[in-house]
Amino acid sequence: MTFEEFQSLTDKAKKSEEYFDRLLRLHADFDNFKKRLEKERVEFIKYANEEIIIEMLKILDDFERAVEAGKNKHDFEVLYKGVEMIYNDLKGFLKEKGLKEIEAKGKPFNPNEHEAMTQEETNEHPEDCVIEEFQKGWTLNGRVVRPAKVRVSKKPVDKRETKDEGRETRDEGQETMDEGRRTKDE
């Protein structure tokens, strides 16, 4: 091995150590970045609802005042008005945050927005129409978070048609039996 070859190998070894050192530092930096990102994500999740909670505290304060007023005055009308005002404030706040009520009654049944709890045979409503709402449904920014629980209309089964269809089936069966007897007798 010549001196030049030895020098070349020594230079390559130094560069290799340099690259390896850079790789280790880069790997450590990436690990630190992942840890920091995870910590920030946990913090974000932990306090993501802070703004909403602060707004809800205002509504909770209103409820406390209404309850206190009801205790002191024993006046149902005052309590009712207070609860009604709080209800309207809460609905307004939730609407601001993207919550929207699903319209159900009188609308065509939509399995993406409605959950059919029962069906009712009726001629008063078109088929597959929501005729009663048991529980309101809600969307949050366009996505269904709770479907409406509803009663759906369906056309009544005409009992005469069912009886006539049954007769036809019996008549056809009787003909088949009669043919079978004729064949046996012959």
C-alpha positions as CSV (number, residue, x, y, z in Angstrom):
1,M,0.0,0.0,0.0
2,T,1.4,3.3,-1.0
3,F,1.3,6.5,1.0
4,E,-1.2,8.1,-1.3
5,E,-3.6,5.1,-0.9
6,F,-3.1,5.3,2.8
7,Q,-3.8,9.0,2.8
8,S,-6.9,8.5,0.6
9,L,-8.2,5.8,3.0
10,T,-7.6,8.1,6.0
11,D,-9.4,11.0,4.3
12,K,-12.4,8.7,3.5
13,A,-12.5,7.4,7.1
14,K,-12.6,11.0,8.4
15,K,-15.4,11.9,5.9
16,S,-17.2,8.7,6.9
17,E,-17.0,9.7,10.6
18,E,-18.1,13.2,9.8
19,Y,-21.2,11.9,7.8
20,F,-21.9,9.4,10.6
21,D,-21.8,12.2,13.2
22,R,-24.1,14.3,11.0
23,L,-26.5,11.4,10.7
24,L,-26.5,10.9,14.5
25,R,-27.2,14.6,15.1
26,L,-29.9,14.6,12.4
27,H,-31.5,11.5,14.0
28,A,-31.4,13.1,17.5
29,D,-32.9,16.3,16.1
30,F,-35.7,14.4,14.4
31,D,-36.4,12.4,17.7
32,N,-36.5,15.7,19.6
33,F,-38.8,17.2,16.9
34,K,-41.2,14.2,17.2
35,K,-41.3,14.4,21.0
36,R,-41.9,18.2,20.9
37,L,-44.7,17.6,18.3
38,E,-46.3,15.0,20.4
39,K,-46.1,17.2,23.5
40,E,-47.7,20.1,21.6
41,R,-50.4,17.8,20.2
42,V,-51.3,16.6,23.8
43,E,-51.4,20.2,25.0
44,F,-53.6,21.2,22.1
45,I,-56.0,18.4,22.7
46,K,-56.0,19.1,26.5
47,Y,-56.9,22.8,25.9
48,A,-58.7,22.6,22.6
49,N,-62.1,23.1,24.2
50,E,-61.1,25.9,26.4
51,E,-62.9,28.6,24.4
52,I,-66.1,26.6,24.3
53,I,-65.8,25.8,28.0
54,I,-65.4,29.5,28.8
55,E,-68.5,30.3,26.8
56,M,-70.4,27.5,28.5
57,L,-69.5,28.9,31.9
58,K,-71.5,32.1,31.0
59,I,-74.5,29.9,30.4
60,L,-73.8,27.9,33.6
61,D,-73.7,31.2,35.5
62,D,-77.1,32.1,34.0
63,F,-78.5,28.7,35.2
64,E,-77.3,29.4,38.7
65,R,-78.9,32.8,38.7
66,A,-82.2,31.3,37.5
67,V,-82.2,28.6,40.1
68,E,-81.3,31.1,42.8
69,A,-84.2,33.4,41.7
70,G,-86.6,30.4,41.7
71,K,-85.5,29.5,45.2
72,N,-85.9,33.1,46.6
73,K,-89.0,34.2,44.8
74,H,-90.8,30.8,44.4
75,D,-92.3,32.2,41.2
76,F,-92.7,29.7,38.4
77,E,-93.1,32.4,35.8
78,V,-89.8,34.0,36.6
79,L,-88.0,30.7,36.6
80,Y,-89.6,29.7,33.3
81,K,-88.6,32.9,31.6
82,G,-85.1,32.6,33.0
83,V,-84.8,29.0,31.7
84,E,-86.2,30.0,28.3
85,M,-83.7,32.8,28.0
86,I,-80.8,30.4,28.8
87,Y,-82.2,27.9,26.3
88,N,-82.2,30.5,23.6
89,D,-78.6,31.6,24.6
90,L,-77.4,28.0,24.5
91,K,-79.0,27.3,21.1
92,G,-77.5,30.6,19.7
93,F,-74.1,29.7,21.0
94,L,-74.2,26.2,19.6
95,K,-75.4,27.6,16.2
96,E,-72.4,29.9,16.2
97,K,-70.2,26.8,16.6
98,G,-71.7,25.1,13.6
99,L,-74.5,23.0,15.2
100,K,-77.6,22.8,13.1
101,E,-80.9,21.0,13.8
102,I,-82.0,18.4,11.2
103,E,-85.4,19.1,9.9
104,A,-87.4,15.9,9.9
105,K,-91.2,16.2,10.3
106,G,-93.0,16.3,7.0
107,K,-89.7,15.6,5.1
108,P,-88.9,12.5,3.0
109,F,-87.1,9.8,5.1
110,N,-83.4,10.1,4.6
111,P,-81.4,7.2,6.2
112,N,-78.3,9.5,6.4
113,E,-80.1,11.9,8.7
114,H,-83.0,9.9,10.2
115,E,-83.2,6.8,12.2
116,A,-86.6,5.1,11.7
117,M,-87.9,3.8,15.1
118,T,-91.3,2.8,13.8
119,Q,-93.5,2.7,10.7
120,E,-97.1,3.6,10.5
121,E,-99.5,2.6,7.8
122,T,-101.4,5.7,6.6
123,N,-103.1,7.2,3.6
124,E,-102.8,10.7,5.1
125,H,-99.1,11.1,4.2
126,P,-97.0,10.1,1.2
127,E,-95.0,6.9,1.6
128,D,-91.6,7.1,3.3
129,C,-92.4,10.5,4.9
130,V,-91.4,11.4,8.4
131,I,-94.7,11.9,10.4
132,E,-93.4,12.2,13.9
133,E,-90.0,13.1,15.5
134,F,-89.2,11.4,18.8
135,Q,-85.7,13.0,19.2
136,K,-84.1,15.8,17.3
137,G,-81.2,15.2,15.1
138,W,-78.2,17.5,14.7
139,T,-75.3,18.2,12.3
140,L,-72.0,19.8,13.2
141,N,-70.6,21.8,10.3
142,G,-72.5,19.7,7.8
143,R,-71.7,16.3,9.4
144,V,-74.4,14.3,11.1
145,V,-73.5,13.9,14.8
146,R,-76.9,12.5,15.9
147,P,-79.6,11.3,13.5
148,A,-83.2,12.3,14.2
149,K,-85.3,9.4,15.7
150,V,-88.5,9.3,13.7
151,R,-91.8,7.5,12.8
152,V,-92.1,6.9,9.0
153,S,-95.2,6.5,7.0
154,K,-95.9,3.6,4.7
155,K,-98.8,2.7,2.5
156,P,-101.4,0.4,4.0
157,V,-101.6,-3.1,2.6
158,D,-105.0,-3.5,0.8
159,K,-106.5,-6.6,2.5
160,R,-108.7,-7.4,-0.6
161,E,-105.7,-7.6,-2.8
162,T,-104.0,-10.0,-0.4
163,K,-107.1,-12.2,-0.3
164,D,-107.5,-12.3,-4.1
165,E,-103.8,-13.1,-4.5
166,G,-104.3,-16.0,-2.1
167,R,-107.3,-17.3,-4.0
168,E,-105.4,-17.3,-7.2
169,T,-102.6,-19.3,-5.6
170,R,-105.1,-21.8,-4.2
171,D,-106.9,-22.1,-7.6
172,E,-103.6,-22.8,-9.4
173,G,-102.8,-25.4,-6.7
174,Q,-106.1,-27.1,-7.1
175,E,-105.7,-27.3,-10.9
176,T,-102.3,-28.9,-10.3
177,M,-103.8,-31.4,-7.9
178,D,-106.6,-32.2,-10.3
179,E,-104.1,-32.8,-13.2
180,G,-102.2,-35.1,-10.9
181,R,-105.3,-37.2,-10.1
182,R,-106.2,-37.5,-13.8
183,T,-102.8,-38.7,-14.6
184,K,-102.9,-41.3,-11.8
185,D,-106.4,-42.5,-12.8
186,E,-105.4,-43.0,-16.5
